[in-house]
Amino acid sequence: MANISDILYTKNDVGKNVYRKRTTYILTVEEDFLAENADKAQDMSMNTGLDYDKIKSNLVETKGVSEVNYIDANYSDSEMKYIGKIKYDTDTYNQSFEEAVENEDLHIDTYADENEPHQLTKIKLVEPLTEKEESDIDVAIQLEAENQKGK
């Protein structure tokens, strides 16, 4: 006779009934990745997810009163979503940027733009005022303005 269940039984169980309960769960797995951009995070995610070999043996708590007969987990859909950028935290401890760097106080800034530069990147915000040579475009604009006045 074929074995229809992995449930353990002894002679003391003669006369007892065997029941099978089927429960359908919707399983959602959310993973967070540290990456430079979404494409690199997607590449990293290709080697993660459910370990199907462990699903049958480690997913269900049987409490010694049942045996898992069947578990199915089918891939349905996935979405890579930006949630924030790791930044030095100046707000939590009311400290300067330099103090946050020194103390290595970090947080995930959920308001940061995905493509904003690293906090330690030096950005030239204002060009210094210097004398510049007249470009061909400047000359052309000036000539056009003079022609307009002459009409």
C-alpha positions in Angstrom: 0.0 0.0 0.0 1.3 3.5 -0.9 2.3 5.9 1.8 -0.2 8.8 1.5 1.2 10.8 4.5 4.4 11.4 6.3 2.6 11.5 9.7 4.1 9.2 12.2 1.8 6.7 13.9 2.1 3.7 16.2 -0.1 0.9 17.3 -1.6 3.2 19.9 -3.1 5.3 17.0 -5.1 2.4 15.5 -8.7 3.6 15.0 -7.8 7.3 14.8 -8.6 9.2 11.7 -6.0 11.1 9.6 -7.1 14.6 8.5 -5.4 16.9 6.0 -5.9 20.6 6.3 -5.1 22.8 3.3 -4.6 26.4 4.0 -3.8 28.9 1.2 -1.6 31.8 2.2 -0.5 34.8 0.2 3.2 35.1 0.9 4.9 38.4 0.3 8.6 38.7 0.6 10.2 42.2 0.9 13.9 42.5 0.8 16.0 45.6 1.1 19.2 46.1 -0.9 22.1 48.6 -0.6 23.1 49.5 -4.1 24.2 52.5 -6.2 21.0 52.3 -8.3 17.9 50.2 -9.1 19.6 48.2 -11.9 22.4 47.1 -9.5 19.8 46.3 -6.8 17.9 44.2 -9.4 21.0 42.3 -10.3 21.7 41.6 -6.6 18.2 40.3 -6.1 18.6 37.7 -8.8 20.3 35.4 -6.3 18.0 36.0 -3.3 14.4 35.0 -2.4 12.8 31.9 -1.2 14.9 28.8 -0.6 12.5 26.2 -2.0 14.5 23.4 -0.4 13.8 24.8 3.1 10.1 25.6 2.5 8.7 22.1 3.3 11.0 21.5 6.3 11.2 25.0 7.9 8.1 27.0 7.0 5.4 25.3 9.1 5.4 24.8 12.8 4.0 21.3 13.3 4.2 21.3 17.1 4.8 17.5 16.8 1.1 16.9 16.0 1.2 17.0 12.2 3.5 16.4 9.2 3.7 18.7 6.2 2.4 16.9 3.1 2.6 19.7 0.6 3.6 23.3 0.3 3.6 25.2 -2.9 5.1 28.7 -3.5 4.8 30.1 -7.0 6.5 33.2 -8.2 4.0 35.8 -9.3 5.4 39.3 -9.5 8.1 41.5 -8.2 8.8 45.3 -8.1 12.0 47.1 -7.2 11.1 50.3 -5.3 13.4 53.1 -4.0 12.8 53.7 -0.3 15.6 56.1 0.7 19.3 56.9 0.8 21.8 56.3 3.6 22.9 59.6 4.8 24.7 61.2 7.8 22.1 62.1 10.4 22.2 65.7 11.6 18.6 65.9 12.8 18.2 63.1 15.4 21.0 64.4 17.7 20.8 68.1 16.6 24.4 68.1 15.4 26.4 69.6 12.6 27.2 67.6 9.5 30.9 67.4 10.6 29.8 66.0 14.0 27.5 63.4 12.3 30.4 62.3 10.1 32.8 62.1 13.1 30.2 60.1 15.2 29.2 57.9 12.1 25.5 58.7 12.8 23.6 57.4 9.8 20.0 57.0 8.9 17.9 56.2 5.9 16.6 59.4 4.5 13.3 58.6 2.8 12.9 62.1 1.5 16.3 62.1 -0.4 16.2 62.0 -4.1 17.4 58.7 -5.6 19.9 60.5 -7.9 21.2 63.1 -5.5 25.0 63.1 -5.1 26.8 61.5 -2.1 26.8 63.9 0.9 30.6 64.0 0.9 30.7 65.1 -2.7 32.0 68.6 -3.1 29.6 70.6 -5.4 30.6 73.9 -6.9 27.4 75.9 -6.4 28.5 79.3 -7.7 31.0 80.0 -10.5 33.6 82.6 -9.3 33.2 86.0 -11.0 36.1 86.4 -13.4 36.7 88.4 -16.6 35.9 86.3 -19.6 36.7 86.6 -23.2 33.9 87.4 -25.6 32.7 84.3 -27.3 31.5 83.9 -30.9 28.0 83.7 -29.5 28.3 86.9 -27.6 29.6 88.7 -30.7 26.7 87.3 -32.8 24.1 88.4 -30.2 25.7 91.9 -30.1 25.7 92.2 -33.9 22.1 91.1 -34.1 21.1 93.7 -31.5 22.9 96.4 -33.4 21.2 95.3 -36.6 17.8 95.5 -34.9 18.5 99.1 -33.7 19.6 100.1 -37.2 16.3 99.1 -38.9 
